[in-house]
Amino acid sequence: MAMPSVFCFMSFLLQFLGDVWPFLLVLTPLVFFHELGHYLVARYVGVKIDVFSIGFGPEIFGWHDRLGTRWKVSWIPLGGYVKMHGDADVSSRPEQDLSPEVLAQTMHGKTPLQRMAISFAGPLANYILAVVCFAFIFLVRGVDQWDCVIQAPVPQSPAFEAGLQKDDRIVAVNNQSVSTFHDIVRHVRQDEGQSLLLHIERQEATQDIVIEREKLAAFGGRLGIMPARSFVERVNPFQAVSMAFGRVVSLSVDIAANIWGMLTGKVSSEGMGGVLMIGKMARDVSLSGFFPLVIFLAILSVSLGFFNLLPIPMLDGGHILLCVAELVMGKKLSEAFVEWFFRVGFVLIIMLFLFTTWNDSKRLGIITFFQRMFA
C-alpha cells in the first residue's frame, strides 16, 4: 500500500508545482508595483532606501544602484518589501538611538503627512496598475455588451405577466432610448418605485408595455428578463480609462461589502481564499489565454491594494492609522504602544494566513488527500 501512496504524493506534488509558475507570474508584478509606489514617494520626500526586495528570505541575486539601494530577488516569493534607512526590520519599526543626520534620511524623521503618503503610495500603485490593465483590455479587445433583445421572461415575473416575449427588443424605458441591456438595468434602478413604460419592437411592429410598480416591488424590483445575445463595443482611449476606473471602484465596493458581510455574519468566511487558491486560479486563468490573465491580474491588484489599506497593524493601513492618531494627538506615540501595535498586527496576519490556508486546503482537497494517504 506504500507504493500507491508515493505515486499519489508525487502526482499531488507535480500538480502543486504546476500552480507555482502562474502564481509567480501574477504575484511578481503586483508586488513590484506596490513596492515601487512606496519607493518613489519615499525617495521624493528624501528618505534613503537600503533594500528593494521581491520575495523574503535569503537573496538569490541582486545589485546596488548608484544611490546605494540594494535591488534583489529572494527565495520566498510570497511578497516583497522596501527597507528604508533606519528601519529595524521590514515592518518599518525604527532603530534605536539614531543621530539627527541619519534621522533626517529616515521615514521616522518625516512629518505624519509625509509618512502617510509613503504608506498610501503602495496601494495606490496597485490601483493604478489595475486601471491600466482594465483600460488596456477595453481598448484592445473592446467591451462585452449585451443586446436589448431578451430571452423568454421568467415565469410569473412582472415582464412575463405584462406580455413580454422571447426575442422582443426593448428600445426605450420611460421614453429614454436604450442601446444595451446595461442601459435597461440602469433605468430600472433609477426609476425604482415607479411603473415602467417599455417601448418594444416585435416582428417589425412596435408597441408599448406598462410594468406596474406593485408587481415590480413584489418581484424585488426586477423585471425578470435576461439578454439573448452579446456584442463587442469598441471604445476610445478616454472611454477605456473611464470605464476602467469605474470597474476598479465597483470591485472595491464589492470587496468592502464582502468584508462587512463576514464581520456581520451575513457572508460565510469559508469563502476567503489565500495563496494556494490564488495559485490554483492563476493556473486555471493562464490556460484560458492572455486577456483573461490580464483581467485576473487587475482584479488581484485591486484586492491587494484594498487589503493593504485595512487598518491592521503591519499593513499600510495600520501605518496610516498611526499617522492619523499622531496628527489628532499632536505628538508622537510612545514606543511601547507602537511595539504592542505591531505585535498585535503580526499575530493577526499569521492567524489570517493560517485561516485562509486551511480554507484553501479544504476547497482544493488537500486535507482529504492526506487523510486518505495516511489512513
C-alpha positions as CSV (number, residue, x, y, z in Angstrom):
1,M,0.0,0.0,0.0
2,A,3.0,2.3,0.4
3,M,3.8,2.4,-3.3
4,P,0.4,3.8,-4.4
5,S,0.7,6.5,-1.7
6,V,4.1,7.5,-3.0
7,F,2.7,7.8,-6.5
8,C,-0.3,9.8,-5.3
9,F,2.0,12.1,-3.4
10,M,4.2,12.7,-6.4
11,S,1.2,13.4,-8.5
12,F,0.0,15.9,-5.9
13,L,3.4,17.5,-5.7
14,L,3.7,17.9,-9.5
15,Q,0.2,19.5,-9.6
16,F,1.2,21.8,-6.8
17,L,4.4,22.8,-8.7
18,G,2.4,23.4,-11.8
19,D,0.4,26.0,-9.9
20,V,3.6,27.8,-8.8
21,W,4.8,29.5,-12.0
22,P,1.4,31.1,-12.9
23,F,1.2,32.3,-9.3
24,L,4.7,33.9,-9.6
25,L,3.8,35.3,-13.0
26,V,0.8,37.1,-11.4
27,L,2.2,38.0,-8.0
28,T,5.6,39.4,-9.0
29,P,4.4,42.4,-11.0
30,L,1.8,43.1,-8.3
31,V,4.5,43.1,-5.6
32,F,6.9,45.1,-7.7
33,F,4.4,47.9,-8.5
34,H,3.2,48.0,-4.9
35,E,6.8,48.4,-3.5
36,L,7.7,50.7,-6.3
37,G,4.9,53.1,-5.1
38,H,6.5,53.2,-1.7
39,Y,10.0,53.6,-3.1
40,L,9.2,56.5,-5.4
41,V,7.3,58.6,-2.8
42,A,9.9,57.8,-0.1
43,R,12.6,59.0,-2.5
44,Y,10.6,62.1,-3.3
45,V,10.3,63.2,0.3
46,G,14.0,62.5,1.0
47,V,14.1,59.0,2.5
48,K,17.1,56.8,1.8
49,I,16.2,53.3,0.7
50,D,18.6,50.5,1.8
51,V,16.8,47.5,0.1
52,F,14.2,46.8,-2.5
53,S,13.3,43.1,-2.4
54,I,11.0,40.9,-4.4
55,G,10.4,38.0,-2.0
56,F,11.6,37.3,1.5
57,G,14.5,35.3,3.0
58,P,17.9,34.7,1.5
59,E,18.9,36.6,-1.6
60,I,19.0,34.7,-5.0
61,F,20.6,37.6,-6.9
62,G,20.8,41.4,-6.7
63,W,22.8,44.6,-7.4
64,H,23.4,48.1,-5.9
65,D,22.3,51.2,-7.8
66,R,24.2,54.5,-7.8
67,L,22.1,55.7,-4.8
68,G,23.2,52.8,-2.6
69,T,19.9,50.8,-2.8
70,R,20.3,47.0,-2.9
71,W,17.8,45.6,-5.5
72,K,17.3,41.9,-5.0
73,V,15.2,38.8,-5.6
74,S,14.8,36.5,-2.7
75,W,13.9,32.8,-2.3
76,I,10.4,33.1,-0.6
77,P,8.1,34.5,-3.3
78,L,5.2,35.5,-1.0
79,G,5.5,39.2,-1.3
80,G,8.3,41.8,-1.1
81,Y,9.4,44.8,0.8
82,V,11.2,48.1,0.7
83,K,13.6,48.6,3.7
84,M,14.1,52.2,4.4
85,H,17.1,53.7,6.1
86,G,16.8,53.5,9.9
87,D,14.2,50.7,9.9
88,A,14.9,47.9,12.4
89,D,13.0,45.4,10.2
90,V,10.6,45.2,7.2
91,S,7.7,46.3,9.4
92,S,9.3,49.8,9.4
93,R,9.9,50.0,13.2
94,P,12.7,52.5,13.9
95,E,16.2,51.6,15.0
96,Q,17.2,53.0,18.4
97,D,19.5,56.0,19.0
98,L,19.5,57.5,15.5
99,S,21.6,60.7,15.1
100,P,19.8,63.8,13.8
101,E,21.7,63.5,10.5
102,V,20.6,59.8,10.0
103,L,17.1,60.5,11.3
104,A,16.6,63.1,8.5
105,Q,17.1,60.4,5.9
106,T,14.6,58.0,7.5
107,M,10.8,57.7,7.3
108,H,10.6,58.3,11.0
109,G,12.2,61.7,10.6
110,K,9.4,62.9,8.3
111,T,6.1,64.5,9.1
112,P,3.0,62.4,9.7
113,L,1.6,63.5,6.3
114,Q,4.7,62.5,4.5
115,R,4.7,59.1,6.2
116,M,1.0,58.7,5.3
117,A,1.9,59.5,1.7
118,I,4.6,56.9,1.7
119,S,2.3,54.2,3.1
120,F,-0.6,55.1,0.8
121,A,1.6,55.0,-2.3
122,G,1.9,51.2,-2.4
123,P,-1.9,50.5,-2.5
124,L,-2.3,53.5,-4.9
125,A,0.2,51.9,-7.3
126,N,-1.8,48.7,-7.2
127,Y,-5.0,50.7,-8.1
128,I,-3.1,52.5,-10.9
129,L,-1.9,49.1,-12.3
130,A,-5.5,47.8,-12.2
131,V,-6.8,50.8,-14.1
132,V,-4.0,50.4,-16.7
133,C,-4.8,46.7,-17.1
134,F,-8.6,47.2,-17.5
135,A,-8.1,50.1,-19.9
136,F,-5.7,48.0,-22.0
137,I,-8.3,45.2,-22.2
138,F,-11.2,47.6,-23.0
139,L,-9.1,49.4,-25.7
140,V,-7.6,46.4,-27.4
141,R,-10.3,43.8,-27.0
142,G,-13.4,46.0,-26.7
143,V,-16.1,45.9,-24.1
144,D,-18.6,43.0,-23.9
145,Q,-22.1,44.3,-24.0
146,W,-25.5,42.6,-24.1
147,D,-28.1,43.5,-26.7
148,C,-31.6,44.7,-25.8
149,V,-33.1,41.6,-27.3
150,I,-34.4,39.4,-24.5
151,Q,-34.8,35.7,-23.7
152,A,-38.1,34.3,-22.6
153,P,-39.1,36.1,-19.4
154,V,-39.0,34.3,-16.1
155,P,-42.4,32.7,-15.4
156,Q,-44.6,34.7,-13.0
157,S,-42.3,37.7,-13.3
158,P,-43.5,41.2,-14.0
159,A,-42.2,41.0,-17.6
160,F,-44.0,37.7,-18.1
161,E,-47.3,38.9,-16.7
162,A,-47.1,42.1,-18.8
163,G,-46.8,40.1,-22.0
164,L,-43.1,40.4,-23.0
165,Q,-42.0,37.5,-25.2
166,K,-38.8,35.9,-26.3
167,D,-36.8,37.9,-29.0
168,D,-38.6,41.2,-28.1
169,R,-36.3,44.2,-28.4
170,I,-36.6,46.9,-25.8
171,V,-35.8,50.2,-27.5
172,A,-36.8,52.7,-24.7
173,V,-37.6,52.7,-21.0
174,N,-39.9,55.6,-19.7
175,N,-39.3,57.4,-23.0
176,Q,-35.5,57.1,-22.7
177,S,-33.8,55.2,-25.5
178,V,-31.6,52.3,-24.6
179,S,-28.9,50.6,-26.7
180,T,-27.6,47.9,-24.3
181,F,-29.0,45.7,-21.6
182,H,-26.9,47.6,-19.1
183,D,-29.0,50.7,-20.1
184,I,-32.2,48.9,-19.2
185,V,-30.9,47.8,-15.8
186,R,-29.7,51.3,-15.1
187,H,-33.1,52.8,-15.9
188,V,-34.9,50.2,-13.8
189,R,-32.7,51.1,-10.8
190,Q,-33.1,54.8,-11.4
191,D,-36.8,54.6,-11.6
192,E,-37.2,52.2,-8.6
193,G,-40.6,52.5,-7.0
194,Q,-42.3,53.7,-10.2
195,S,-44.2,52.0,-13.0
196,L,-42.1,51.3,-16.2
197,L,-43.2,52.1,-19.7
198,L,-41.3,49.8,-22.1
199,H,-41.3,50.6,-25.8
200,I,-40.6,47.3,-27.7
201,E,-40.1,46.0,-31.2
202,R,-41.7,42.6,-32.0
203,Q,-41.6,41.2,-35.5
204,E,-41.1,44.6,-37.2
205,A,-44.0,46.0,-35.2
206,T,-43.8,48.4,-32.2
207,Q,-45.8,48.6,-29.0
208,D,-45.8,50.0,-25.5
209,I,-46.0,47.7,-22.4
210,V,-46.5,49.0,-18.9
211,I,-45.0,47.2,-15.9
212,E,-46.9,48.2,-12.8
213,R,-44.8,49.3,-9.8
214,E,-46.6,47.0,-7.4
215,K,-45.6,43.9,-9.4
216,L,-42.1,45.2,-9.7
217,A,-41.9,45.6,-5.9
218,A,-43.3,42.2,-5.3
219,F,-40.5,40.7,-7.5
220,G,-37.7,42.6,-5.7
221,G,-37.6,45.5,-8.2
222,R,-36.6,43.2,-11.0
223,L,-38.3,42.7,-14.4
224,G,-37.5,39.0,-14.8
225,I,-35.7,39.2,-18.1
226,M,-32.2,38.2,-19.5
227,P,-30.4,39.4,-22.6
228,A,-30.4,37.0,-25.5
229,R,-27.1,37.9,-27.2
230,S,-24.0,39.9,-26.8
231,F,-21.7,42.0,-28.9
232,V,-18.3,43.8,-28.6
233,E,-18.4,47.5,-28.3
234,R,-15.3,49.5,-29.4
235,V,-14.2,52.4,-27.2
236,N,-11.7,55.2,-27.5
237,P,-8.8,55.7,-25.0
238,F,-10.7,58.2,-22.8
239,Q,-13.7,55.9,-22.6
240,A,-11.4,52.9,-21.8
241,V,-9.8,54.8,-18.9
242,S,-13.1,56.0,-17.6
243,M,-14.6,52.5,-17.8
244,A,-11.5,51.0,-16.2
245,F,-11.7,53.5,-13.3
246,G,-15.4,52.6,-12.8
247,R,-14.6,48.9,-12.8
248,V,-11.9,49.4,-10.1
249,V,-14.3,51.4,-8.0
250,S,-17.0,48.7,-8.4
251,L,-14.6,45.9,-7.4
252,S,-13.5,47.9,-4.3
253,V,-17.2,48.4,-3.2
254,D,-17.8,44.6,-3.7
255,I,-14.7,43.7,-1.6
256,A,-15.8,46.1,1.1
257,A,-19.3,44.7,1.1
258,N,-18.0,41.1,1.4
259,I,-15.7,42.0,4.3
260,W,-18.6,43.8,6.1
261,G,-20.8,40.8,5.4
262,M,-18.2,38.5,7.0
263,L,-17.9,40.7,10.0
264,T,-21.7,40.8,10.5
265,G,-22.2,37.1,9.8
266,K,-24.2,37.6,6.6
267,V,-21.4,36.1,4.4
268,S,-19.6,32.9,5.2
269,S,-15.9,33.3,5.9
270,E,-15.2,29.9,4.3
271,G,-15.1,31.7,1.0
272,M,-11.9,33.6,2.0
273,G,-9.0,32.4,-0.2
274,G,-5.3,32.6,0.3
275,V,-2.1,31.9,-1.6
276,L,-3.0,28.3,-2.5
277,M,-6.3,29.3,-4.1
278,I,-4.7,32.3,-5.9
279,G,-2.1,29.8,-7.3
280,K,-4.9,27.5,-8.5
281,M,-6.9,30.3,-10.0
282,A,-3.8,31.7,-11.7
283,R,-3.0,28.4,-13.3
284,D,-6.6,28.0,-14.5
285,V,-6.8,31.5,-15.9
286,S,-3.4,31.2,-17.6
287,L,-4.7,28.3,-19.6
288,S,-7.6,30.5,-20.8
289,G,-5.3,32.9,-22.6
290,F,-3.6,36.3,-22.4
291,F,-6.6,38.6,-21.9
292,P,-8.2,36.5,-19.0
293,L,-4.8,36.6,-17.3
294,V,-4.5,40.4,-17.6
295,I,-8.1,40.7,-16.2
296,F,-7.2,38.4,-13.3
297,L,-4.0,40.4,-12.7
298,A,-6.2,43.6,-12.5
299,I,-8.7,42.0,-10.1
300,L,-5.9,40.7,-7.8
301,S,-4.2,44.1,-7.9
302,V,-7.4,45.8,-6.6
303,S,-7.7,43.1,-3.9
304,L,-4.1,43.6,-2.8
305,G,-4.4,47.4,-2.8
306,F,-7.7,47.3,-0.8
307,F,-6.4,44.7,1.7
308,N,-3.2,46.7,2.4
309,L,-5.4,49.8,3.2
310,L,-7.2,47.9,6.0
311,P,-6.3,49.5,9.4
312,I,-4.4,46.4,10.5
313,P,-1.0,46.8,12.2
314,M,1.9,46.0,9.9
315,L,-0.2,46.7,6.8
316,D,-0.1,50.1,5.1
317,G,-3.5,50.9,6.6
318,G,-2.0,50.3,10.0
319,H,0.8,52.7,9.4
320,I,-1.7,55.3,8.1
321,L,-3.8,54.8,11.3
322,L,-0.8,55.5,13.5
323,C,-0.1,58.7,11.5
324,V,-3.7,59.8,11.9
325,A,-3.5,59.2,15.6
326,E,-0.3,61.2,15.8
327,L,-1.9,64.1,14.0
328,V,-5.0,64.0,16.2
329,M,-3.0,63.8,19.5
330,G,-0.4,66.4,18.3
331,K,2.6,64.3,19.4
332,K,4.4,61.1,18.6
333,L,3.0,57.9,20.0
334,S,5.0,56.0,22.7
335,E,7.5,53.4,21.5
336,A,5.8,50.9,23.9
337,F,2.4,51.4,22.2
338,V,3.8,51.2,18.7
339,E,5.7,48.0,19.7
340,W,2.5,46.5,21.1
341,F,0.6,47.6,18.0
342,F,2.9,45.8,15.6
343,R,2.9,42.6,17.8
344,V,-0.9,42.5,17.6
345,G,-0.7,43.0,13.8
346,F,1.8,40.2,13.4
347,V,-0.4,37.8,15.3
348,L,-3.5,38.9,13.2
349,I,-1.6,38.4,9.9
350,I,-0.4,35.0,11.0
351,M,-3.9,33.9,12.1
352,L,-5.4,35.2,8.8
353,F,-2.7,33.4,6.8
354,L,-3.4,30.1,8.6
355,F,-7.2,30.5,8.3
356,T,-7.1,31.2,4.6
357,T,-4.6,28.4,4.0
358,W,-6.9,26.0,5.9
359,N,-9.8,27.1,3.7
360,D,-7.8,26.6,0.6
361,S,-6.7,23.2,1.7
362,K,-10.3,22.1,2.2
363,R,-11.5,23.5,-1.1
364,L,-8.6,22.1,-3.0
365,G,-9.0,18.7,-1.4
366,I,-5.5,18.8,0.2
367,I,-6.9,17.8,3.6
368,T,-8.8,14.9,2.2
369,F,-5.8,13.8,0.2
370,F,-3.6,13.5,3.2
371,Q,-6.3,11.9,5.3
372,R,-6.7,9.1,2.6
373,M,-2.9,8.8,2.1
374,F,-2.2,8.2,5.8
375,A,-5.4,6.2,6.6
